[in-house]
Amino acid sequence: MTPQFELDTLKIRLAAPELAALDLRVRVQRALRQLILDGVLAPGLRLPATRALAQSLGVSRDTVEMAYAQLRLDGYIERQTGSGSFVSATIGASLLGKSSSALQPASAQPVALSARGAHILASGGVADQQSVKAFATGLPETRAFPLAVWERLRRQAAGERQAGMLLHGDPQGAEPLRQAIADYVNLERGARATADQVLVLSSTRQAMYLCAQVLADAHGPILMEDPGYFGARKAFEMAQLQVVPVPVDAQGLSIDHLRADRSGANTVYVTPSHQYPTGVTLALERRLALTAWAAERQGWIIEDDYDSQFHYAGLPTACVQGLDTRRRTIYLGTFAKSLYPGLRIGYMVLPPALVKPMTYARSILDGHTPQLDQLTLARFIADGHFAAHVRAMRKVYAVRRDAMAQAVRRHLPHVVTAQLPPGGLQLPCLLHEGRDELDTLRRAAQAGIVLPGLSRLYATPPARGGWLLGFAALTPHEIDSGIVRLARALA
């Protein structure tokens, strides 16, 4: 490696955009450090004298001197009076291990993971949709959200509690928000909750992960609807639980199969208001039987009430938590569907016996939810804006659900049959005989359409594949044009 090549490489590194905002001496130090780490400046290599390097770079000698001094303090170079400055002889052995020419690209090097980490990597994560596309599920209409009202309430909350907002918050959640949530679920969902039973979280997936950690031992069983919510299964699997499927029929979770379970599980995850993904509502007699099962097993019901606000045929059935006199039900709710996904606030209404262990577990996981967001949401609910927004969106979504069903019947009559759900934000569709689900997903993707398949939500492949079409975030015109594009892709 010639001195000229080293100098040219250093000049190139100094011009890197990521260093542009830094002080000049820091830029020189960072550039030299990276050349050392990359092996371009080999261990033991003599560096130019500060005066010579300064002249070559067109900077002051003090700039180079300060860069060299920092590199020496950090252990990257050695400086010997009368001999000069040298790349540390130990840097190669301690950081690189071998010359840069022998280094493998980072992507080619094996990664040492725990058994849990390897399983997570192999099974993949949960891909939340970061932009509105036909026909992604779980996305509400955000264009109609009253942002001006939200920002006004946010400024009020910040102005009145500035000092406390800059400190750590209560892991259980801000008391005003817990009270607002308790009042809402009692009034609207028939729950029996106090503010002391509410635990504010970032999402329902976080709630499921906490339940898995607190209620079950690693490698132990947990019962779950089949088909069921993909995110729930992932949360349980990440906690190293064995997910045991319980079939769902036209009346919801099969109580007969639940009672017949011999896995030893004492916890079951259900979506009784709008079963995900079928959309069926758990019958009242089964709700009562479910609470009896939990009492007999001394177990727990995890009730995910993810979008119960959006029911289009009369009022939604009261939640299981409100029917459970034995206090074995953990009620999960989220504002991601009713307000906007970026808010990242969910909650649990817990049996009194679980409040302390769940709060402790949450404090270890991520501490608390940002206080300003909590206090803004508390005002939004208490002032009636939340209920008004939900009522308005319920009407909008009912129109969009019908528009989706009509578009499917009009443009895809020979491909799928739409099943009109009584509520929710997505429409289940079953493929006709001879249609392959994976093939339809592939062809839709080529046309730029997100087509969530149903099969991945089942423990065992269903007899008929299908899709789950999200409609809430799209106008009737956008729905119709998207279905037309899909029909062309599948023709």
Number of C-alpha atoms within 10 A of each C-alpha: 8 6 11 9 11 17 15 13 15 19 16 11 19 21 12 11 8 10 16 11 9 11 10 17 19 18 21 23 20 19 22 27 21 14 16 22 18 17 18 19 22 20 20 16 15 18 20 16 15 20 14 13 17 17 12 13 16 9 15 15 17 13 18 24 18 16 22 25 15 18 20 17 10 10 13 21 26 19 17 8 6 6 9 13 20 20 24 22 15 15 19 21 12 9 10 16 12 12 14 16 9 9 14 10 7 8 7 8 9 8 9 8 11 9 10 13 12 13 14 17 11 9 12 10 12 11 7 12 13 10 8 15 19 23 25 23 22 20 26 23 19 17 9 12 15 13 11 9 11 17 12 11 19 19 12 15 21 18 11 10 13 12 9 12 17 12 10 12 16 17 21 25 24 23 18 16 25 26 18 20 26 19 19 18 20 16 11 15 20 16 21 19 23 18 18 17 22 28 28 28 27 19 20 25 19 18 27 23 20 21 22 23 19 14 17 20 14 15 12 18 21 24 23 26 27 24 25 25 20 14 17 22 24 21 23 24 21 19 22 21 21 19 22 18 21 23 18 20 12 12 16 25 28 18 19 12 13 19 12 9 14 8 12 11 18 20 23 23 25 27 28 28 28 27 27 25 22 23 23 21 21 23 16 16 10 18 21 14 16 24 22 16 19 20 19 10 13 12 16 23 24 24 22 28 21 25 20 24 21 23 21 17 10 8 12 18 17 19 26 31 27 17 17 20 14 13 19 25 27 21 25 25 24 25 21 21 22 23 21 17 19 9 16 16 22 21 23 27 28 24 19 14 11 16 17 14 13 21 22 14 16 21 14 10 13 12 18 21 21 20 22 20 19 22 24 22 25 22 20 19 19 18 13 10 16 20 17 12 16 15 13 12 21 21 13 16 26 21 16 24 26 16 19 29 22 15 21 25 15 13 17 19 13 15 21 20 17 23 14 16 23 19 26 28 27 27 27 23 22 19 18 16 12 8 16 13 20 13 11 21 19 16 17 19 14 11 14 15 20 21 24 20 19 23 18 15 20 17 18 11 12 13 7 15 21 26 23 23 27 27 32 30 25 23 17 20 13 17 26 20 14 20 21 17 18 25 17 14 17 16 10
